Amino acid sequence: MDKQQTLNMDNRYLVALDVFEGPLDLLLHLIQKHELDIFDIPIAFITQKYLEYLDMMQHLNLDLASDYLEMAAQLALIKSRMMLPETKGETDEENPEDAVDPREELVRQLLEYQKYKAAAEELASRPQAGRDTFPRPVPEAGEEDRGL
């Protein structure tokens, strides 16, 4: 899914960007490309890479969908929450495992998206009965006599 560059007749670079079906697809691509653990996403790193990709899209004069900008804002929010010191009300000193990870909802969304994307790819790879087959219509009883 990396971008591909080729020279055209005018010695200019033509840049072909990957097509993503939404912000979660781009985020999942970045996680897989950089071989990151989906359960322990380094938010600062992934936010930087996500924003770099959005910046590249802007420089190429592509229209940015609001969903991509919303995901960038969500990543910045998670990053800022992770930088804040924990207060005593947020975590129980006896059970530090009960602390809420700001990445938890994002991880849940990514896992769900990954599951559905894999299922869609599996279904798309299966042959479909009757795909690209156009049967001849069955003539009605009166049409056979007329030569139609």
C-alpha positions as CSV (number, residue, x, y, z in Angstrom):
1,M,0.0,0.0,0.0
2,D,3.0,2.4,-0.3
3,K,2.7,5.3,-2.7
4,Q,4.2,4.7,-6.1
5,Q,6.0,7.3,-8.1
6,T,6.6,7.2,-11.9
7,L,8.0,9.6,-14.4
8,N,5.6,10.9,-17.1
9,M,6.5,12.4,-20.5
10,D,7.4,15.8,-19.0
11,N,9.8,14.2,-16.4
12,R,7.4,15.1,-13.6
13,Y,6.6,12.6,-10.9
14,L,3.1,11.1,-10.9
15,V,2.2,10.1,-7.4
16,A,-0.4,7.4,-6.9
17,L,-1.7,7.3,-3.4
18,D,-3.3,4.3,-1.8
19,V,-7.0,4.4,-1.6
20,F,-8.3,4.0,1.9
21,E,-11.9,3.4,2.7
22,G,-11.9,5.7,5.7
23,P,-9.8,6.9,8.6
24,L,-9.7,3.6,10.4
25,D,-8.4,2.0,7.2
26,L,-5.5,4.5,7.0
27,L,-4.8,4.1,10.7
28,L,-4.8,0.3,10.4
29,H,-2.5,0.6,7.4
30,L,0.0,2.7,9.4
31,I,-0.1,0.3,12.3
32,Q,0.6,-2.7,10.0
33,K,3.2,-0.9,8.0
34,H,5.2,0.0,11.0
35,E,4.5,-3.4,12.6
36,L,3.0,-1.9,15.8
37,D,1.1,-3.8,18.4
38,I,-2.6,-2.9,18.1
39,F,-3.1,-3.3,21.8
40,D,-0.2,-1.0,22.7
41,I,-0.3,1.8,20.1
42,P,2.4,4.4,20.6
43,I,0.0,7.3,20.1
44,A,2.6,10.0,19.7
45,F,4.3,8.1,16.9
46,I,1.1,7.0,15.1
47,T,-0.3,10.6,15.4
48,Q,2.8,12.0,13.8
49,K,2.6,9.5,10.9
50,Y,-1.1,10.1,10.4
51,L,-0.6,13.8,10.3
52,E,2.3,13.4,7.9
53,Y,0.0,11.5,5.6
54,L,-2.7,14.1,5.8
55,D,-0.2,16.8,5.1
56,M,1.0,14.9,2.0
57,M,-2.7,14.7,0.9
58,Q,-3.1,18.5,1.4
59,H,0.1,19.2,-0.6
60,L,-1.2,17.2,-3.5
61,N,-4.4,19.2,-3.4
62,L,-6.6,16.3,-2.5
63,D,-9.9,17.0,-0.8
64,L,-9.7,15.8,2.8
65,A,-12.8,14.2,4.2
66,S,-14.0,15.3,7.5
67,D,-13.6,11.8,8.9
68,Y,-9.9,11.9,8.4
69,L,-9.6,15.2,10.2
70,E,-11.9,13.9,13.0
71,M,-9.5,10.9,13.5
72,A,-6.5,13.2,13.6
73,A,-8.3,15.2,16.3
74,Q,-9.2,12.0,18.2
75,L,-5.5,10.9,18.1
76,A,-4.4,14.3,19.4
77,L,-7.0,14.0,22.2
78,I,-5.7,10.6,23.2
79,K,-2.1,11.8,23.1
80,S,-3.0,14.8,25.4
81,R,-4.8,12.5,27.8
82,M,-1.9,10.2,28.0
83,M,0.4,13.1,28.8
84,L,-1.7,14.3,31.7
85,P,-0.6,13.0,35.1
86,E,-3.1,10.5,36.7
87,T,-5.0,11.8,39.7
88,K,-5.9,9.7,42.7
89,G,-9.6,9.7,41.7
90,E,-8.8,8.1,38.4
91,T,-6.9,5.1,39.6
92,D,-7.2,3.0,42.7
93,E,-3.9,2.4,44.4
94,E,-4.9,-1.1,45.2
95,N,-5.8,-2.0,41.5
96,P,-3.6,-0.1,39.1
97,E,-4.9,-2.4,36.3
98,D,-8.3,-0.7,36.7
99,A,-6.9,2.5,35.2
100,V,-8.7,3.6,32.0
101,D,-6.4,3.6,29.0
102,P,-7.5,6.4,26.7
103,R,-6.5,4.2,23.7
104,E,-9.0,1.5,24.7
105,E,-11.9,2.8,22.5
106,L,-9.6,3.3,19.5
107,V,-8.2,-0.2,19.9
108,R,-11.8,-1.6,20.0
109,Q,-12.7,0.2,16.9
110,L,-9.6,-0.9,15.1
111,L,-10.1,-4.6,16.0
112,E,-13.7,-4.4,14.9
113,Y,-12.8,-2.7,11.6
114,Q,-10.0,-5.3,11.0
115,K,-12.4,-8.1,11.6
116,Y,-14.9,-6.8,9.1
117,K,-12.3,-5.9,6.6
118,A,-10.9,-9.4,6.7
119,A,-14.4,-10.8,6.3
120,A,-15.1,-8.6,3.3
121,E,-11.9,-9.6,1.6
122,E,-12.8,-13.3,2.2
123,L,-16.2,-12.8,0.7
124,A,-14.8,-10.9,-2.2
125,S,-12.3,-13.7,-3.0
126,R,-15.1,-16.4,-3.2
127,P,-16.6,-17.1,-6.6
128,Q,-20.1,-15.9,-7.0
129,A,-22.6,-18.2,-8.7
130,G,-23.8,-16.5,-11.9
131,R,-21.3,-13.7,-11.8
132,D,-21.1,-12.1,-15.2
133,T,-23.5,-14.6,-16.6
134,F,-26.5,-13.3,-18.5
135,P,-28.9,-16.1,-19.4
136,R,-31.1,-15.8,-22.5
137,P,-34.7,-14.9,-21.5
138,V,-37.1,-17.8,-21.8
139,P,-39.6,-17.1,-24.6
140,E,-43.2,-17.1,-23.7
141,A,-45.5,-19.6,-25.3
142,G,-46.8,-17.2,-28.0
143,E,-43.4,-15.8,-29.0
144,E,-42.0,-19.1,-30.3
145,D,-44.6,-19.1,-33.1
146,R,-43.8,-15.6,-34.2
147,G,-40.0,-16.3,-34.6
148,L,-38.9,-14.0,-31.8
